[in-house]
C-alpha cells in the first residue's frame, strides 16, 4: 500500500467515526463491555465457544502482577470485533478454529501448562506453514487478544503507562531510575 492509499483509508476510517450511527454503535459496544461481566451474552459465539474464549485469552495473556485478558473482558471485545469487523470468511474461519480447538485438542480439560504448550505448538505449525494472519486461527486469536487487552482500561492503565495524548508540551524532563521513555505519534 502506498502513502496515498494509506491516507485515503485513514480518511475513510476517520469519516466513518463521525457518522452518528457508527458512534452510537461504538459507544453502545463500549458500554456492553464495561457492564458485561455478569450479564454478557455472546453475539456470535455459541454457548460452548463463550466458555472457551475467556479461557483462551487468559492463556494468551494471563494475570501476573497486572490483571490478565480475562479480567479485562477481552473475550467480549473479540465477540464484538469478529461480529462487526471481520468479513464472513474470516469470521467463519475463526469460529471453526474455536470449535476445533476444543473438539480436536480438548483445550478446556488441559491445565495451564498444557494449554500454553498446545497454543505454542499451534503457533509454530502456523508459522512453519507460512500462513497469513487471515488464514491462521492462532495468529488471529493472539492479535485479537492483544488488541482487546491493550485497548481496554485495564490494559491501557495497569499493564501500560497511560499518558494522555496530546498532552502538554514538556521540553526536557528528568527520568526516574528505570523509567521507560514514551513515544507519541500524533497524526
Secondary structure, DSSP 8 states (H G I E B T S, - for coil): --HHHHHHHHHHHHHHHTSHHHHHHHHHHHHHHHHHHHH---SSS-HHHHHHHHHHHHHHS--SSS--TTTTTHHHHHHHHHHHHS-HHHHHHHHHHHHHHHHHH-GGGS-HHHHHHHHHHHHHHHHHTT--GGG-HHHHHHHHHHHHHHTSHHIIIIIS----SS----S-----TT---------
